Amino acid sequence: MTTDLMVRPQSATPLGYAVSQLGGVSCLASGDGAAQSSVSVQVLPEASTQWATYAERTAEVVSGAASTYGEASHVSCSGRGAESACWVNILVVESWIEVIARGIDVNPSLSNDAVGEHVAPLIADIVSTVRNAPAPDELWVAPASTVVLPADCSIYATADEFRSEFGTAEEILISDGSDGDGWGIDNAAWTIVGVDRCMWVPESTGQTWPLYITALPGGVWAYDRSSVFMMADDTVQAVSVVGADRATFGCHVYSGFCTLDTVIAWQLGSAQC
């Protein structure tokens, strides 16, 4: 079965729709066998500038004649059986392709390189499809009425306000989440589309963020699409929020988080805690 990648509640977030908002592709093909195999494909058009940033930060990127699938590529595989996965990022002309295959049914004795060879025909077919696809339309531009959120995350909640609400005396790190060396297709799409994100992290917890706010400029279409997925099993319900055009709220949507999704002046926003 092939469907929109965002059919998974954990993916249907403001940031998750950035690739699609730019005219790209986000698809998930999944099987119904015991191994729960799946292949996700994302294609981000006109991404060569962002790819250059990825190549600078990623030592595994292979360029030139050594590339198997595109202008630059490298396949990584790990695990076996239900826990197996192969992933690859490829630049084809101006399009950035990310392919992730999980639950690969192979002999457990195979090496990681051999598993990579096993999925090679699938990757080659995806690359060929993208290479032969019509040129994409011009990049999407947010409507002039789109709200621009403040860049200073502390406007939403200061460290003292966070400590008061969450009952902690710890030092609180407030960040837009863009620090560090990691860079991928999602980061590239977020940069191009101009998403906003803020997180509040108690210093002792590392990567655990009990409060996270994200926004997708002009993303009202994404809210309408994701709310259908979210409300399908009554986990999430429509609520009324002052200042919001419409909103939903639910708990245990993203691994135990409570999530408020809103549309404010045509902008999709999400707060998790």
Secondary structure, 3 states (H helix, E strand, C coil): CEEEHHHCCCCCCCHHHHHHHCCCEEEEEECCCCCCCEEEEEEECCCHHHHHHHHHHCCCCEEHHHCCCCCEECEEEECCHHHCEEEEEEEECCEEEEEEEECCCCCCCCCHHHHHHHCHHHHHHHHHHHHCCCCCCCCCCCCCCCCCCCCCHHHCCCHHHHHHHHCCCCCEEEECCCCCCCCCHHHHHHHHHCCEEEEEEEHHHCCCCCEEEEEECCCHHHHHHHHHHHCCCCCEEEECCCCCCEEEEEECCCCCCEEEEEEECCEEEEEEC
